[in-house]
Structure formats: C-alpha cells, structure tokens
Amino acid sequence: MFITRKGHTVLGVDAAQTAIKQMLKLAVLENLNVNGVFAGIIDFDVDDVYDVVLIDRLLHILQRDKIRKAVLEKYSSIVCCDGYYWIVDTLKNHTLICNYFKSLKQD
C-alpha cells in the first residue's frame, strides 16, 4: 500500500483470498489505484513488465530450492531494465537469493 500511496499503480498477487480482499477494501477507502489477483506465485501468468516487483515473505514457504529459484527467475524477467526487484524473506534463503543474482552478473 505504501507504493500506491506514492502515486503508483499496484498489482497485488496473493494465494490468500483474505489478503486480496483486505487490500482492495483499503484501496477503495483511500481511493488508491490497486488491482488484486487471487493466484499462487508459481501459477500466476505474468504478461507485462513492471518498474518494481516485490516478493515479500514468500520464498521460505515454498518447499524446495528448485521452486524458489524458478520463482526468482520468473519474476526477475518482468522487471524493466531500470526497475527494482525487492525480496524480503528469512535468512535461510539469503545464500540462494545472493547466488541467483551473482549468476546473473556472470552471464
């Protein structure tokens, strides 16, 4: 909600219907430009490029590193060339996340 309060359009994707409903209710109350999609991070079809992609406390609930890496790959590919990719997660995934981005620099 912070991002949309700064004047940006936001697309929120969450597998929890309650989270999407709460976000949209708050957006209506504050007259904010927010769209919400009820979908899982793995199954959501991304068809656009974004200035900012935020993955917030999600990777640690995925069961395997292979799936975590697939999510990192999928969503890093939709950030525009001068955009930002923010990841908030537990320390247990720090090495995986860092190694993923280090591998991009080597390519």
Steps between C-alpha positions, in 0.01 A plus 500: 500500500798728560587492130151586381472781754799654322295516179595174331264238360528172688416143410484276806511125454432266790378144548310617807161635399472682832820696431376612159159597638658703782733676258220589260275620783773733626565621144133594458495680836808703405413535128824330396585345164534133595412180319492166678533150364427185694771263375802301609842644426599199293182480291442871440551585133700819468436687179656839558818675615509690828707776655504321835443138598476426871505146634421534868544207740414237246805298399538335839159332471588333171610143549816470291791715386421402140155663534646805676750548218226461239304780672810722506556438128137554402458828684843648432421471130203740530690790657575777251867575433516788749251350745534342843455147628447495875505177697416476868547154649657300778876467541486133399452611137768769502764285330260374233385854419854643493631214285214547255581868447875435488436248219320771301806725516715220354273444198 
